Amino acid sequence: MSELGRYLKETREEQGMSMDELQERTKIQRRYLIAIEEGDYDSLPGAFYARAFVKSYAEALRLNSEEIFEEYASELPKPKQKPVELPSRAERSKPRVEKKKPKLASIISAVTMLALVLVLSVAIWMFSMGDDESTEGLPPDEEPAFESENGGNDEEEDEEDEAAEEDAENAEAEEDEEDEEGDISFETVSAEGEQTVVEVSGADELEFELFFDGEAWTEFRNEAGATISSTENGGESEETHSFTDQSEVTVRTGYSPNLTIVLNGEEYEYDIDPGQQDLQNITFVLE
């Protein structure tokens, strides 16, 4: 057990507060609270969570969280921001083309199709040889043309088959794209006062669309707490902010009732105390 964990546990027990009551006050899962008391920060989702959870724990005991951070700074993990090399604007604008390796089933299908074409060609040749006697002496314009069973020639049938196959592949690709869309989900990990932590599932990056219905301001911060973007609006408007190099972004808003947040095409519904809506820090973390 760490010094900080021992101090928090002793203070909680002196105040006669049970673990269930602490969980109700902080809105933090019981297993995370136990990990804090035991100093097992590796069991927490990340460095940001460790500091946020300790802050909520301390404030639930009416302790000064800033003093605790300063006194036990050596025990608490510090968030690290790894540098990420971004592609150029030209490279990001190029569509991604995936090279597909030929599968065994595709090779077998191609061989089967080639064999059928050879057999059909031999059959047509033999049929034409046997029909020479009936066509000898006729003018070229009167010689019958070979037709398939449905009345069209083989070339037209091949073109129709290729078109039908291409349409099927396009339809399948569209279905795959539709299946990939709409899989974004949100899960509130903790909510205490003006601080809310939300896990985002089904996304590779964080792309925000902000819709303002009145006066409000927003500020985006990275995992280390540094401001990476900010905006202020006094009327109806909308903005887009994309963070492809961040796995964790905090949206700090000055008046949340006038702001609608849409993340990767899915609207985030506020799950906060109405009395705390004037100032909110909502941290979105890619799962």
C-alpha positions as a Python dict, from the first residue, in 0.01 Angstrom:
ca = {
    (1, 'M'): (0, 0, 0),
    (2, 'S'): (137, 348, -92),
    (3, 'E'): (164, 641, 148),
    (4, 'L'): (-112, 827, -37),
    (5, 'G'): (-339, 520, -39),
    (6, 'R'): (-284, 465, 335),
    (7, 'Y'): (-358, 831, 410),
    (8, 'L'): (-682, 831, 207),
    (9, 'K'): (-802, 502, 360),
    (10, 'E'): (-730, 614, 717),
    (11, 'T'): (-908, 945, 659),
    (12, 'R'): (-1211, 767, 512),
    (13, 'E'): (-1230, 526, 806),
    (14, 'E'): (-1189, 814, 1057),
    (15, 'Q'): (-1487, 985, 897),
    (16, 'G'): (-1685, 661, 921),
    (17, 'M'): (-1744, 649, 544),
    (18, 'S'): (-1793, 303, 389),
    (19, 'M'): (-1662, 208, 46),
    (20, 'D'): (-2020, 189, -86),
    (21, 'E'): (-2090, 544, 32),
    (22, 'L'): (-1764, 666, -126),
    (23, 'Q'): (-1859, 501, -455),
    (24, 'E'): (-2199, 674, -446),
    (25, 'R'): (-2039, 1015, -383),
    (26, 'T'): (-1764, 993, -643),
    (27, 'K'): (-1953, 791, -910),
    (28, 'I'): (-1631, 589, -951),
    (29, 'Q'): (-1639, 210, -969),
    (30, 'R'): (-1553, 33, -644),
    (31, 'R'): (-1259, -161, -796),
    (32, 'Y'): (-1090, 167, -897),
    (33, 'L'): (-1133, 313, -545),
    (34, 'I'): (-974, 1, -394),
    (35, 'A'): (-686, 26, -643),
    (36, 'I'): (-621, 387, -531),
    (37, 'E'): (-605, 282, -164),
    (38, 'E'): (-367, -1, -250),
    (39, 'G'): (-151, 223, -473),
    (40, 'D'): (-220, -5, -773),
    (41, 'Y'): (-237, 268, -1038),
    (42, 'D'): (-168, 16, -1317),
    (43, 'S'): (-524, -114, -1268),
    (44, 'L'): (-665, 229, -1366),
    (45, 'P'): (-741, 307, -1733),
    (46, 'G'): (-458, 562, -1764),
    (47, 'A'): (-251, 837, -1603),
    (48, 'F'): (-526, 1094, -1651),
    (49, 'Y'): (-776, 869, -1472),
    (50, 'A'): (-538, 822, -1177),
    (51, 'R'): (-519, 1197, -1111),
    (52, 'A'): (-890, 1256, -1180),
    (53, 'F'): (-998, 968, -955),
    (54, 'V'): (-765, 1074, -670),
    (55, 'K'): (-904, 1429, -698),
    (56, 'S'): (-1264, 1303, -673),
    (57, 'Y'): (-1170, 1071, -382),
    (58, 'A'): (-1004, 1357, -189),
    (59, 'E'): (-1287, 1604, -250),
    (60, 'A'): (-1541, 1344, -130),
    (61, 'L'): (-1349, 1347, 203),
    (62, 'R'): (-1342, 1731, 196),
    (63, 'L'): (-964, 1733, 146),
    (64, 'N'): (-762, 1982, -62),
    (65, 'S'): (-675, 1790, -379),
    (66, 'E'): (-409, 2041, -490),
    (67, 'E'): (-218, 1997, -164),
    (68, 'I'): (-241, 1619, -200),
    (69, 'F'): (-105, 1635, -556),
    (70, 'E'): (184, 1850, -438),
    (71, 'E'): (268, 1636, -132),
    (72, 'Y'): (239, 1297, -308),
    (73, 'A'): (357, 1403, -653),
    (74, 'S'): (625, 1133, -660),
    (75, 'E'): (364, 856, -622),
    (76, 'L'): (113, 968, -885),
    (77, 'P'): (175, 869, -1248),
    (78, 'K'): (227, 1156, -1489),
    (79, 'P'): (58, 1164, -1832),
    (80, 'K'): (291, 1137, -2126),
    (81, 'Q'): (224, 1269, -2473),
    (82, 'K'): (396, 1065, -2740),
    (83, 'P'): (498, 1258, -3053),
    (84, 'V'): (309, 1152, -3361),
    (85, 'E'): (425, 1219, -3715),
    (86, 'L'): (128, 1342, -3919),
    (87, 'P'): (101, 1274, -4293),
    (88, 'S'): (100, 1571, -4528),
    (89, 'R'): (-227, 1730, -4636),
    (90, 'A'): (-186, 1575, -4984),
    (91, 'E'): (-135, 1229, -4837),
    (92, 'R'): (-438, 1263, -4609),
    (93, 'S'): (-657, 1365, -4902),
    (94, 'K'): (-566, 1056, -5107),
    (95, 'P'): (-820, 774, -5079),
    (96, 'R'): (-694, 460, -4918),
    (97, 'V'): (-662, 170, -5159),
    (98, 'E'): (-631, -171, -5009),
    (99, 'K'): (-456, -433, -5216),
    (100, 'K'): (-636, -759, -5193),
    (101, 'K'): (-447, -1081, -5235),
    (102, 'P'): (-610, -1334, -5465),
    (103, 'K'): (-788, -1603, -5269),
    (104, 'L'): (-792, -1971, -5356),
    (105, 'A'): (-1165, -1960, -5423),
    (106, 'S'): (-1118, -1675, -5672),
    (107, 'I'): (-843, -1866, -5856),
    (108, 'I'): (-1060, -2178, -5877),
    (109, 'S'): (-1353, -1971, -6008),
    (110, 'A'): (-1133, -1814, -6276),
    (111, 'V'): (-1003, -2156, -6389),
    (112, 'T'): (-1357, -2294, -6398),
    (113, 'M'): (-1479, -1999, -6606),
    (114, 'L'): (-1188, -2043, -6850),
    (115, 'A'): (-1269, -2413, -6888),
    (116, 'L'): (-1635, -2336, -6960),
    (117, 'V'): (-1535, -2081, -7225),
    (118, 'L'): (-1308, -2339, -7396),
    (119, 'V'): (-1580, -2605, -7391),
    (120, 'L'): (-1833, -2359, -7531),
    (121, 'S'): (-1592, -2252, -7805),
    (122, 'V'): (-1530, -2616, -7909),
    (123, 'A'): (-1905, -2686, -7912),
    (124, 'I'): (-1971, -2384, -8134),
    (125, 'W'): (-1691, -2486, -8371),
    (126, 'M'): (-1824, -2844, -8400),
    (127, 'F'): (-2176, -2716, -8455),
    (128, 'S'): (-2059, -2481, -8729),
    (129, 'M'): (-1868, -2762, -8902),
    (130, 'G'): (-2175, -2983, -8902),
    (131, 'D'): (-2392, -2708, -9040),
    (132, 'D'): (-2165, -2622, -9336),
    (133, 'E'): (-2377, -2833, -9576),
    (134, 'S'): (-2695, -2640, -9494),
    (135, 'T'): (-2523, -2303, -9541),
    (136, 'E'): (-2323, -2373, -9858),
    (137, 'G'): (-2436, -2171, -10160),
    (138, 'L'): (-2629, -1916, -9957),
    (139, 'P'): (-2545, -1549, -9991),
    (140, 'P'): (-2347, -1410, -9696),
    (141, 'D'): (-2644, -1204, -9581),
    (142, 'E'): (-2863, -1515, -9557),
    (143, 'E'): (-2625, -1729, -9348),
    (144, 'P'): (-2775, -1787, -9002),
    (145, 'A'): (-2593, -1642, -8701),
    (146, 'F'): (-2529, -1848, -8392),
    (147, 'E'): (-2742, -1742, -8101),
    (148, 'S'): (-2758, -1856, -7741),
    (149, 'E'): (-3068, -2011, -7591),
    (150, 'N'): (-3206, -1674, -7481),
    (151, 'G'): (-3165, -1525, -7832),
    (152, 'G'): (-2852, -1311, -7767),
    (153, 'N'): (-2494, -1369, -7872),
    (154, 'D'): (-2221, -1489, -7636),
    (155, 'E'): (-2035, -1155, -7628),
    (156, 'E'): (-2345, -972, -7507),
    (157, 'E'): (-2404, -1238, -7240),
    (158, 'D'): (-2045, -1200, -7114),
    (159, 'E'): (-2086, -822, -7091),
    (160, 'E'): (-2414, -860, -6902),
    (161, 'D'): (-2255, -1111, -6662),
    (162, 'E'): (-1961, -876, -6597),
    (163, 'A'): (-2199, -583, -6537),
    (164, 'A'): (-2411, -788, -6298),
    (165, 'E'): (-2101, -904, -6109),
    (166, 'E'): (-1972, -547, -6081),
    (167, 'D'): (-2311, -426, -5951),
    (168, 'A'): (-2310, -702, -5689),
    (169, 'E'): (-1959, -606, -5573),
    (170, 'N'): (-2058, -237, -5549),
    (171, 'A'): (-2371, -326, -5349),
    (172, 'E'): (-2165, -541, -5112),
    (173, 'A'): (-1912, -261, -5063),
    (174, 'E'): (-2193, -13, -4985),
    (175, 'E'): (-2339, -256, -4730),
    (176, 'D'): (-1998, -293, -4564),
    (177, 'E'): (-1966, 86, -4540),
    (178, 'E'): (-2316, 113, -4390),
    (179, 'D'): (-2232, -159, -4138),
    (180, 'E'): (-1917, 29, -4035),
    (181, 'E'): (-2116, 350, -3975),
    (182, 'G'): (-2323, 403, -3662),
    (183, 'D'): (-2109, 181, -3435),
    (184, 'I'): (-1991, 470, -3216),
    (185, 'S'): (-2092, 432, -2850),
    (186, 'F'): (-2029, 632, -2532),
    (187, 'E'): (-1985, 509, -2172),
    (188, 'T'): (-1957, 749, -1880),
    (189, 'V'): (-1673, 625, -1657),
    (190, 'S'): (-1705, 895, -1391),
    (191, 'A'): (-1900, 1217, -1331),
    (192, 'E'): (-1815, 1448, -1042),
    (193, 'G'): (-1911, 1815, -1039),
    (194, 'E'): (-1779, 1981, -1354),
    (195, 'Q'): (-1556, 1684, -1451),
    (196, 'T'): (-1693, 1399, -1669),
    (197, 'V'): (-1492, 1114, -1826),
    (198, 'V'): (-1641, 929, -2126),
    (199, 'E'): (-1501, 624, -2306),
    (200, 'V'): (-1559, 619, -2685),
    (201, 'S'): (-1589, 282, -2859),
    (202, 'G'): (-1591, 208, -3233),
    (203, 'A'): (-1374, 502, -3348),
    (204, 'D'): (-1014, 540, -3469),
    (205, 'E'): (-994, 917, -3424),
    (206, 'L'): (-1179, 1205, -3257),
    (207, 'E'): (-1370, 1435, -3494),
    (208, 'F'): (-1602, 1690, -3330),
    (209, 'E'): (-1892, 1886, -3479),
    (210, 'L'): (-2009, 2171, -3255),
    (211, 'F'): (-2354, 2327, -3300),
    (212, 'F'): (-2416, 2653, -3110),
    (213, 'D'): (-2769, 2777, -3030),
    (214, 'G'): (-2651, 3088, -2848),
    (215, 'E'): (-2358, 3245, -2665),
    (216, 'A'): (-2101, 2984, -2555),
    (217, 'W'): (-1729, 2915, -2570),
    (218, 'T'): (-1526, 2595, -2597),
    (219, 'E'): (-1166, 2492, -2544),
    (220, 'F'): (-998, 2164, -2647),
    (221, 'R'): (-719, 2020, -2433),
    (222, 'N'): (-493, 1719, -2490),
    (223, 'E'): (-400, 1443, -2243),
    (224, 'A'): (-128, 1660, -2088),
    (225, 'G'): (-379, 1940, -2023),
    (226, 'A'): (-241, 2176, -2290),
    (227, 'T'): (-487, 2381, -2499),
    (228, 'I'): (-488, 2267, -2864),
    (229, 'S'): (-787, 2465, -2994),
    (230, 'S'): (-1048, 2715, -2870),
    (231, 'T'): (-1350, 2903, -3003),
    (232, 'E'): (-1618, 3151, -2891),
    (233, 'N'): (-1961, 3205, -3045),
    (234, 'G'): (-2244, 3445, -2976),
    (235, 'G'): (-2518, 3301, -3197),
    (236, 'E'): (-2627, 3008, -3407),
    (237, 'S'): (-2329, 2849, -3585),
    (238, 'E'): (-2143, 2523, -3630),
    (239, 'E'): (-1776, 2419, -3638),
    (240, 'T'): (-1570, 2107, -3704),
    (241, 'H'): (-1254, 2006, -3516),
    (242, 'S'): (-1059, 1691, -3610),
    (243, 'F'): (-786, 1540, -3388),
    (244, 'T'): (-627, 1246, -3568),
    (245, 'D'): (-319, 1241, -3344),
    (246, 'Q'): (-496, 1242, -3008),
    (247, 'S'): (-638, 943, -2821),
    (248, 'E'): (-779, 1163, -2545),
    (249, 'V'): (-937, 1511, -2577),
    (250, 'T'): (-1108, 1724, -2310),
    (251, 'V'): (-1386, 1962, -2422),
    (252, 'R'): (-1412, 2254, -2180),
    (253, 'T'): (-1733, 2452, -2244),
    (254, 'G'): (-1854, 2774, -2086),
    (255, 'Y'): (-2228, 2717, -2120),
    (256, 'S'): (-2327, 2364, -2221),
    (257, 'P'): (-2708, 2422, -2273),
    (258, 'N'): (-2624, 2627, -2584),
    (259, 'L'): (-2386, 2364, -2724),
    (260, 'T'): (-2454, 2033, -2901),
    (261, 'I'): (-2155, 1799, -2938),
    (262, 'V'): (-2151, 1546, -3224),
    (263, 'L'): (-1854, 1306, -3213),
    (264, 'N'): (-1776, 1098, -3525),
    (265, 'G'): (-2134, 1139, -3648),
    (266, 'E'): (-2298, 1046, -3315),
    (267, 'E'): (-2454, 1308, -3084),
    (268, 'Y'): (-2324, 1302, -2727),
    (269, 'E'): (-2608, 1340, -2477),
    (270, 'Y'): (-2512, 1526, -2161),
    (271, 'D'): (-2538, 1315, -1844),
    (272, 'I'): (-2458, 1586, -1590),
    (273, 'D'): (-2620, 1771, -1303),
    (274, 'P'): (-2835, 2058, -1445),
    (275, 'G'): (-2691, 2286, -1178),
    (276, 'Q'): (-2337, 2227, -1313),
    (277, 'Q'): (-2404, 2315, -1677),
    (278, 'D'): (-2242, 2662, -1672),
    (279, 'L'): (-1891, 2507, -1681),
    (280, 'Q'): (-1810, 2153, -1791),
    (281, 'N'): (-1491, 1953, -1859),
    (282, 'I'): (-1586, 1646, -2065),
    (283, 'T'): (-1293, 1413, -2140),
    (284, 'F'): (-1343, 1177, -2438),
    (285, 'V'): (-1105, 878, -2442),
    (286, 'L'): (-1070, 631, -2731),
    (287, 'E'): (-1117, 279, -2595),
}
